Amino acid sequence: MLKTNIDKLVKQSVQGKIHHPVQRFPYRIDGDGVPNVLPATGGITYNVKVGDCAFGWTGDHVEPGVSIRNENKDENAALNLLACIGNEAIVISGDSKGAKGFVTGKHGGVDHVLIYFEKEDLEKMAVDDKILIKAYGQGLKLLDFPEIKVMNIDPNLFLKLGIKETDDGKIEVPVAAEVPPYLMGSGIGSSNSFSGDYDIMTLDRDEIRKLGLDKLKFGDLVLLRDCDNTYGRGYLKGAVSIGIVIHSDCIKMGHGPGITTIMTCKKELIKGRIASNANIANYLGVK
């Protein structure tokens, strides 16, 4: 059993409202220079949910479920920083008031927090409905592994991931896939990994298929090889990070499925174990 500081963590309210999709220009240019008109971020996405494949959608950076933000810049920064994957979310206004769901990701750039709700609740929601999140998880530590940073995940979900200590003094995490560092793109160089995400680049379809990454689903856990997310995002030989797929594949150069980091270490203290069920939908009971 991993020893943590869960009993010392603070649970605090953060809040946002369902954010209308924004489209400043009609076209999104793909990696071959072709302009496309496509749905993208924001709003309520009725037919895409955590557990679905992140590839194949006729869209760009599609966010499953509900996308929220706060129009006050500083308050939205706190929402994106403190909300953690797996946190309970509660609708507090509108026809679906009282409906409960959970956070599935944090999307940088557009600065949305993404939330899963059951289909019948989505049908009653509207843009501008307010959603409260019980933010819980930032500051989580593994007491026997101080060099491993944990972030962006609800501690109760963290304990469900099936992480094991190994005989050689490391931890082993079930993951759906491993991603090499040369495929990590948009978001590299960000100043912190406690909010937002960064993307797996997918323009080289042959490489993506060869590595089996075209099968990734929203909510999948992935291991990022030689990727350091301790104080920002970048390449470091031997570093290992674990993340969760939070938005869909993209058509834009340098982009692809987004990854919100939940664990990182500058040393090879984290191992991956390929497991077909390594997806938060399975741990949180999504039907």
C-alpha positions in Angstrom: 0.0 0.0 0.0 1.4 3.3 -1.1 1.9 5.8 1.8 0.5 9.2 1.1 -0.4 12.5 2.8 -4.1 12.2 1.9 -5.2 13.0 5.4 -3.5 16.5 5.1 -5.0 17.6 1.8 -7.4 20.5 1.6 -10.7 20.2 -0.3 -11.9 23.6 -1.6 -14.6 24.9 -3.9 -13.9 26.2 -7.4 -16.5 27.1 -9.9 -17.1 27.9 -13.6 -19.8 28.0 -16.1 -20.4 26.1 -19.3 -18.4 28.0 -21.9 -19.9 28.7 -25.4 -17.7 27.5 -28.3 -15.5 30.4 -29.7 -14.6 30.6 -33.4 -12.7 33.7 -34.4 -11.9 32.5 -37.9 -13.9 30.0 -40.0 -11.0 27.8 -41.1 -8.6 25.5 -39.3 -5.5 24.7 -41.5 -4.4 21.1 -41.3 -0.8 19.8 -41.7 -1.2 19.6 -45.5 -2.3 23.2 -45.7 -6.0 22.4 -46.3 -8.5 24.7 -44.7 -11.3 23.0 -42.7 -14.5 24.1 -41.0 -15.0 21.9 -37.9 -16.4 21.8 -34.4 -13.8 22.3 -31.8 -13.6 23.3 -28.1 -16.2 24.4 -25.7 -19.9 23.9 -25.0 -21.7 20.6 -24.3 -20.5 17.8 -26.5 -23.3 15.3 -26.4 -22.0 12.3 -28.3 -18.3 12.2 -27.2 -17.4 11.0 -23.7 -14.6 9.7 -21.6 -13.9 6.0 -22.6 -14.5 6.7 -26.3 -11.7 6.6 -28.9 -9.9 9.9 -29.2 -9.3 9.4 -32.9 -11.7 9.5 -35.9 -13.9 12.4 -34.9 -14.7 15.1 -37.6 -13.5 17.8 -35.3 -10.4 19.5 -33.8 -9.4 19.4 -30.1 -12.8 18.0 -29.3 -13.5 18.1 -25.6 -15.7 15.2 -24.3 -18.7 16.1 -22.2 -18.9 19.6 -20.7 -16.4 22.4 -21.0 -16.3 25.1 -18.3 -14.4 28.2 -17.5 -14.6 31.4 -15.4 -14.6 34.8 -17.2 -12.5 36.4 -14.5 -8.9 35.6 -15.6 -7.4 35.1 -12.1 -10.4 33.0 -10.9 -10.2 30.9 -14.0 -6.5 30.3 -13.4 -7.4 29.0 -9.9 -10.1 26.8 -11.4 -7.7 25.2 -13.9 -5.0 24.9 -11.3 -6.9 23.4 -8.4 -9.4 21.2 -10.1 -8.1 17.6 -10.4 -9.1 14.7 -12.6 -11.7 12.6 -10.7 -13.0 15.5 -8.6 -16.7 15.6 -7.9 -18.6 18.3 -10.0 -22.1 19.5 -9.1 -24.4 21.6 -11.3 -25.7 24.5 -9.2 -28.0 26.4 -11.6 -30.4 25.6 -14.5 -32.7 22.7 -15.2 -30.0 20.1 -14.3 -29.3 21.6 -10.9 -28.1 18.9 -8.5 -26.6 16.7 -11.2 -23.3 15.2 -10.3 -20.3 14.3 -12.5 -16.5 14.3 -12.3 -13.6 16.2 -13.9 -11.9 14.4 -16.8 -9.2 16.8 -17.8 -7.8 20.3 -18.0 -7.2 21.9 -21.5 -4.5 24.6 -21.8 -4.7 27.5 -24.2 -8.4 27.7 -24.1 -8.2 27.1 -20.4 -11.2 24.8 -20.0 -11.9 22.2 -17.3 -13.6 19.2 -18.8 -16.4 17.3 -16.9 -18.3 14.0 -17.4 -22.0 13.9 -16.8 -24.5 11.2 -17.6 -26.4 11.7 -20.9 -29.7 12.5 -19.3 -28.1 15.3 -17.4 -26.4 16.7 -20.5 -29.8 17.0 -22.2 -31.0 19.4 -19.5 -27.9 21.6 -19.5 -27.4 24.9 -21.2 -24.5 27.3 -21.9 -23.8 29.5 -18.8 -25.1 26.9 -16.3 -22.8 27.1 -13.3 -20.9 24.1 -12.0 -19.1 23.8 -8.7 -16.1 21.5 -8.3 -14.8 20.1 -5.0 -11.2 20.7 -5.8 -9.0 18.1 -4.1 -5.6 16.6 -4.9 -3.0 19.3 -5.4 -0.2 18.7 -2.9 -0.6 14.9 -2.9 2.7 13.2 -2.1 4.0 9.7 -2.1 5.8 9.6 1.3 8.2 6.8 0.4 9.0 8.3 -3.1 9.7 12.0 -2.5 11.4 12.4 -6.0 8.1 11.5 -7.7 5.7 14.5 -8.1 2.0 13.8 -8.1 -0.4 16.4 -9.5 -3.8 17.0 -11.1 -5.6 13.9 -9.8 -8.2 13.3 -7.0 -6.5 11.1 -4.3 -9.4 8.7 -4.2 -9.0 8.1 -8.0 -5.3 7.8 -7.6 -5.7 5.0 -5.1 -7.9 3.1 -7.6 -5.2 3.1 -10.4 -3.6 -0.2 -9.2 -0.1 1.3 -8.7 2.3 -1.2 -7.2 5.7 -0.9 -5.5 8.3 -3.0 -7.2 11.2 -5.0 -5.7 13.8 -2.7 -7.2 12.5 0.4 -5.4 10.2 1.8 -8.1 6.5 2.1 -8.7 4.6 0.4 -11.5 1.6 2.1 -13.1 -1.0 0.4 -15.5 -1.0 2.3 -18.8 -2.7 1.9 -22.1 0.4 2.9 -24.1 3.9 4.4 -24.0 4.7 7.6 -25.9 8.2 8.5 -27.1 9.4 12.0 -26.4 9.8 13.0 -30.0 6.0 12.9 -30.4 5.2 15.4 -27.7 4.3 18.8 -29.2 2.1 21.7 -28.4 2.5 22.7 -24.8 6.2 21.9 -24.6 8.0 24.7 -22.7 5.0 25.6 -20.5 6.1 27.0 -17.2 4.1 24.5 -15.1 2.3 21.2 -15.4 -0.3 21.8 -12.7 -2.8 23.1 -15.2 -3.6 22.5 -18.8 -2.2 19.8 -21.0 0.2 19.1 -23.9 -0.3 17.2 -27.1 0.9 14.0 -28.8 1.7 15.0 -32.4 -0.1 12.8 -34.9 0.7 14.1 -38.4 3.0 11.0 -39.0 0.1 8.5 -39.1 2.4 5.6 -39.9 4.4 6.2 -36.7 1.2 6.6 -34.7 -0.2 3.3 -36.0 3.1 1.5 -35.5 3.1 2.5 -31.8 -0.6 1.7 -31.4 -1.4 5.2 -30.4 -4.3 5.5 -32.9 -6.3 3.3 -30.4 -6.0 5.8 -27.5 -9.3 6.7 -25.7 -10.3 9.7 -23.7 -9.3 8.9 -20.1 -6.5 6.5 -21.0 -3.4 6.6 -18.8 -0.2 6.8 -20.9 3.5 6.8 -20.0 5.6 9.6 -21.5 9.2 8.4 -21.9 12.0 10.9 -21.3 9.5 13.6 -20.5 10.0 15.8 -17.4 6.9 17.6 -16.0 8.3 18.7 -12.6 8.7 22.4 -13.2 7.2 22.8 -16.7 7.3 20.5 -19.7 10.3 19.4 -21.6 12.7 16.6 -22.6 15.0 15.0 -20.1 16.7 11.6 -20.8 15.6 9.1 -18.2 12.6 11.2 -16.9 9.2 9.5 -16.8 5.8 11.1 -16.7 2.3 9.6 -16.5 -0.7 11.4 -18.0 -4.3 11.1 -19.0 -5.8 11.6 -22.5 -8.2 14.6 -22.2 -9.1 15.8 -25.7 -9.4 14.4 -29.2 -6.9 14.2 -32.0 -6.3 17.4 -34.0 -5.7 18.4 -37.6 -3.3 21.2 -36.8 0.5 20.8 -37.2 2.2 20.0 -33.8 -1.1 19.0 -32.2 -3.0 15.8 -31.3 -4.6 14.2 -28.3 -4.0 16.3 -25.2 -2.3 14.8 -22.1 -2.8 16.2 -18.6 0.0 15.1 -16.4 -0.7 13.2 -13.1 2.8 12.1 -12.1 6.4 12.8 -13.0 10.0 12.1 -12.0 13.4 13.2 -13.2 14.7 9.6 -12.6 13.4 6.3 -13.9 11.4 5.5 -10.7 8.2 5.0 -12.6 7.5 1.9 -14.7 4.6 1.3 -17.0 2.6 -1.9 -17.3 0.4 -2.2 -20.4 -3.2 -2.9 -19.4 -6.2 -2.7 -21.6 -8.4 -1.3 -18.8 -6.1 1.6 -17.8 -8.7 4.2 -18.3 -10.4 6.5 -15.7 -13.9 5.5 -17.1 -13.3 2.0 -15.7 -12.2 3.3 -12.3 -15.1 5.7 -12.0 -17.9 3.5 -13.2 -18.8 5.1 -16.6 -21.3 3.0 -18.4 
